[in-house]
Amino acid sequence: MKRTLAFGGLVATAGLLAAGLAAPAQAAGDVASTPLAANKIAAQNIVAFWAAENAANLVQATPYNVETQVSAKHVSTGGPSADSKPGVVPAIGDEKKAAAKSKNVNLPKTTGKVFFLGADGQPHWCSATSVQSGYKNLVATAGHCVYDTVSNKATMDYWVFVPGYYQGKTPWGIYVGKQAYTHYDFDVYEDGDRDYAFVTVYNGLKFPAGGFKDFKGMSRDERKQYAGFQQVDKATYDAYVAADTSKRRHGKGYYEDKDENGNTVYFVWKYADAGRLGDNVGGQGLAYNQKIGKPVFVFGYPSGAHPDGNQAFSGKTLKWSYGKTFAATAPAIKGEELQGVKSSFTGEGSLGSAWLLNYNNGRRVGYLNGVTIAVADRDNNKRIDTSLSPYFDGETYGVYSAAKNNWSGSIA
């Protein structure tokens, strides 16, 4: 289900935003909000799906293969006009600190992967990052890494964020998405100019060292000794079964057994609360209505090959690129107010990558000023050389504002 779009319209342009837009959009009219996991038991079942058998579904997930590639030359003629005054939201821990200089490029702890089931029912991932919010529980990524634009179902299933993910390792836990927020124009029209999403997440969950094990094949004594399960009453057990809508590939988060007296007993996996996302990894600030032409770092997990077949990235480790933004359009994906940056990141895996303005290497924080939604080969040499993002403006801030102060809490 790869979606490759080629056309002759990737051009830099001036005055992309209407001059008459004078104030940030209000959340009430321009924000679409959709629940992901509505309650504690549903969220725990989602973690069980990803964590079973040494996180097998995480390990076997592939980069989201709805790659939007646009190919064409561009001509720089200026930048878009902001729809209101420039603004920033400081990163977590950076609210009152002065800027400092550092010569090293230190990778941010805030970046990780979002995992979900795609329209094909298979596990996939995109890049994403933690951002500042009132309850330190907010993730930003590309809109089509949250909202299902392939089957037109509202959102992806079993959506989680794993900061610092590496080959099945979840160093700060797994964070289940609670509520997704995007612009109304993306939710309804799949407008590329609004292809971003902010997702509130529950507190992270930790699980036993080595991951959860499937109870199948364990003897009764082994099950009792295994610390990953806890006994519950039948009502709780039934709630877990009812909330499990997946066709599990690896294990289940619950089972029933018989005790010494022949009575039925019920067990579910036992979790530990990992705490709030922002407390564990921090959160980037947000910048909007910024001038085009400023340098940004792009952090993500590129994967997939260049058009010439060269496999430059594995998708396993966090990578970075650096360049100055320029204004761009991509009509084939309804993108009239985009920004681009020179980058060799290939499309698969890098979708949702964080564009950080004024990134401070010492504190590893900056201001989120874009998310990758597409890539391009501008000189047509069959090597990806450009990443594209929506231009973050007052309407972006309106969506962020609708998401930033919503509590989620613990599900342990």
SVG drawing of the C-alpha trace seen along z (x, -y; Angstrom):
<svg xmlns="http://www.w3.org/2000/svg" viewBox="-18 -41 50 71">
<polyline fill="none" stroke="black" stroke-width="0.4" points="0.0,0.0 2.8,-2.4 1.6,-5.7 4.2,-7.3 3.3,-10.6 5.4,-12.2 4.6,-15.5 6.2,-18.7 5.0,-21.1 7.5,-21.1 8.4,-24.8 9.4,-27.3 7.0,-30.2 6.2,-33.5 3.0,-34.5 1.6,-31.0 -0.8,-32.0 -3.5,-34.5 -2.7,-37.9 -6.2,-38.3 -5.5,-35.6 -4.7,-37.7 -5.2,-35.5 -4.5,-31.9 -7.4,-29.5 -9.7,-28.7 -9.7,-25.1 -13.5,-24.8 -13.9,-25.1 -10.7,-23.8 -9.7,-20.8 -10.7,-17.2 -10.3,-15.0 -10.6,-11.2 -10.2,-8.7 -7.5,-6.0 -7.8,-4.0 -10.7,-5.0 -10.0,-3.2 -7.4,-1.5 -8.2,2.1 -8.2,1.3 -4.8,-0.5 -3.3,2.5 -4.5,4.8 -2.7,2.7 0.5,2.9 0.1,6.7 -0.2,6.9 3.2,5.1 5.0,6.6 4.3,10.3 7.1,12.8 9.9,10.3 8.2,7.6 7.8,9.7 5.3,7.4 7.5,4.4 10.5,6.2 8.7,7.4 7.0,4.1 7.9,2.5 8.1,-1.2 4.8,-2.6 4.8,-2.0 2.4,-4.7 5.4,-6.7 4.5,-10.0 7.3,-10.9 7.2,-14.0 9.9,-14.6 10.7,-17.9 13.1,-20.7 12.4,-23.8 13.1,-27.5 13.4,-29.5 11.5,-32.8 10.8,-33.6 8.7,-32.2 5.2,-31.9 3.5,-34.7 2.7,-34.0 -1.0,-34.2 -0.3,-36.0 2.7,-37.0 5.6,-34.4 5.4,-32.5 7.2,-29.7 6.4,-27.3 9.5,-26.4 10.6,-22.9 10.2,-20.9 13.0,-22.0 13.9,-25.0 11.3,-27.4 13.6,-29.8 17.0,-28.8 19.2,-30.9 20.6,-29.5 24.0,-27.9 26.4,-26.7 27.7,-23.2 29.8,-21.9 28.5,-18.3 25.3,-17.0 23.7,-15.0 20.6,-13.1 17.4,-14.1 15.8,-11.6 12.4,-12.9 12.4,-11.1 11.1,-7.6 8.8,-5.5 5.0,-5.3 3.7,-1.8 0.3,-0.9 -1.7,1.6 -2.1,0.3 -4.9,0.7 -3.4,4.1 -3.7,5.3 0.1,5.5 2.3,3.8 4.0,0.6 5.9,-2.4 6.7,-6.1 8.9,-8.6 7.6,-11.0 8.6,-13.2 7.5,-14.2 6.5,-17.9 5.7,-20.3 2.2,-20.1 0.4,-20.8 0.5,-17.2 3.7,-16.2 1.9,-13.7 1.9,-14.9 3.4,-13.4 3.7,-15.0 4.0,-13.2 2.6,-13.2 -1.2,-13.2 -1.2,-10.1 0.8,-8.2 -2.3,-8.6 -5.3,-9.0 -5.9,-6.2 -5.9,-7.8 -5.7,-4.4 -9.0,-2.7 -10.5,-6.0 -11.1,-4.6 -10.8,-7.2 -7.5,-6.3 -4.9,-3.5 -5.4,-0.6 -3.2,0.2 -1.3,-3.1 1.7,-3.5 4.7,-5.7 8.1,-4.2 10.8,-6.8 14.3,-5.6 13.1,-2.4 15.9,0.0 15.4,3.6 12.6,4.5 14.0,2.4 11.7,-0.1 14.0,-2.0 11.3,-4.4 8.3,-2.2 5.4,-2.0 3.0,-5.0 -0.5,-4.2 -2.3,-6.9 -5.4,-8.2 -6.7,-11.1 -5.6,-12.3 -5.9,-15.9 -5.4,-17.2 -6.7,-19.9 -10.2,-19.6 -9.0,-20.0 -6.7,-16.9 -9.3,-14.8 -11.9,-15.6 -10.0,-16.5 -6.5,-15.0 -5.1,-18.4 -1.3,-18.1 -0.9,-21.5 -2.4,-20.2 -0.7,-16.7 0.3,-16.8 -1.2,-15.3 -0.8,-15.8 -1.6,-12.8 -2.1,-12.6 -0.7,-9.4 -1.2,-7.6 1.6,-7.2 4.1,-4.6 4.0,-1.0 6.9,1.2 7.0,4.9 9.2,7.8 12.8,8.0 12.9,9.9 9.3,8.9 6.1,10.8 6.0,14.5 3.2,16.5 1.6,18.7 1.2,21.5 3.7,24.2 4.2,23.2 3.4,25.7 1.1,24.5 4.1,24.1 6.0,22.1 3.0,19.8 2.8,19.2 6.5,18.4 6.5,16.1 6.2,12.5 4.5,11.3 1.0,12.4 -1.4,11.4 -4.6,13.0 -7.8,11.1 -11.5,11.7 -13.7,12.9 -15.3,9.5 -11.8,8.0 -10.8,11.0 -14.0,10.7 -13.3,7.0 -9.8,7.8 -11.3,10.4 -14.0,8.0 -11.4,5.3 -9.1,7.5 -10.2,6.8 -6.9,7.9 -6.1,11.2 -3.0,11.7 0.1,12.9 2.1,13.4 0.5,14.3 -2.3,12.8 -2.4,10.6 -4.7,13.0 -5.5,16.6 -7.6,18.8 -6.5,21.9 -7.6,24.4 -6.3,24.2 -5.6,27.2 -9.3,27.6 -10.4,27.5 -11.8,24.0 -11.3,21.6 -8.8,18.8 -8.1,15.9 -4.8,14.0 -3.8,11.0 -0.3,9.5 1.1,7.3 2.4,3.9 4.4,1.2 3.7,-2.5 6.7,-4.2 5.4,-7.7 4.7,-10.6 6.4,-10.8 7.7,-14.3 9.1,-13.5 11.1,-10.6 12.4,-12.0 11.4,-15.7 9.5,-17.5 10.4,-19.8 9.0,-23.3 6.9,-24.5 7.5,-27.3 5.0,-28.7 4.8,-31.5 8.6,-31.5 10.4,-32.9 11.3,-30.5 15.1,-30.2 16.1,-29.3 18.2,-26.2 16.6,-23.2 17.8,-19.8 15.6,-16.8 15.6,-13.8 14.0,-10.5 14.4,-6.9 14.7,-6.8 14.5,-3.4 13.9,-2.1 15.9,-2.5 16.6,-5.5 14.9,-5.3 18.2,-3.9 18.0,-1.0 20.7,-2.2 19.8,-1.2 21.4,-4.0 19.4,-3.6 18.3,-0.7 15.6,-2.4 17.0,-0.9 18.8,-3.9 18.0,-7.6 19.6,-9.8 19.8,-13.5 20.2,-16.0 20.6,-19.7 19.7,-22.5 17.8,-25.7 14.1,-25.6 12.6,-26.8 9.0,-27.3 7.4,-24.6 4.2,-23.4 3.1,-19.9 -0.4,-20.0 -0.7,-16.2 -0.9,-15.9 -2.9,-19.1 0.2,-20.9 0.2,-24.6 1.8,-25.9 4.7,-23.5 8.3,-24.0 11.2,-21.9 14.7,-21.2 17.7,-19.5 17.9,-15.9 18.9,-12.5 16.3,-10.8 14.3,-8.3 10.5,-8.3 9.8,-5.0 10.4,-5.4 11.2,-9.1 7.5,-10.1 6.8,-12.0 10.4,-13.1 10.8,-16.1 12.1,-19.4 13.7,-21.3 14.5,-25.0 17.2,-26.5 18.2,-23.0 20.5,-23.2 22.9,-20.3 23.8,-20.6 20.2,-20.3 19.0,-18.4 15.9,-20.6 14.7,-23.0 11.4,-24.1 9.3,-21.7 8.7,-23.6 7.7,-20.8 7.2,-17.1 8.2,-15.1 5.2,-14.2 6.9,-13.5 10.3,-13.3 11.5,-14.4 14.3,-13.9 14.6,-17.5 17.5,-17.0 16.1,-13.7 19.2,-11.7 17.3,-8.9 18.5,-9.8 16.2,-11.5 17.5,-14.9 14.6,-16.8 12.1,-16.4 8.8,-18.2 6.7,-19.4 3.6,-21.5 4.4,-25.1 3.6,-25.5 1.4,-28.6 -1.3,-29.9 -3.7,-27.1 -1.1,-24.6 -0.9,-26.3 -4.7,-26.1 -4.6,-22.3 -1.7,-22.1 -3.6,-24.3 -6.6,-22.0 -4.4,-19.0 -1.9,-20.5 -3.9,-20.6 -5.8,-17.3 -5.0,-14.9 -4.5,-11.1 -3.1,-9.6 -1.9,-6.1 -3.2,-2.8 -1.0,-0.5"/>
</svg>
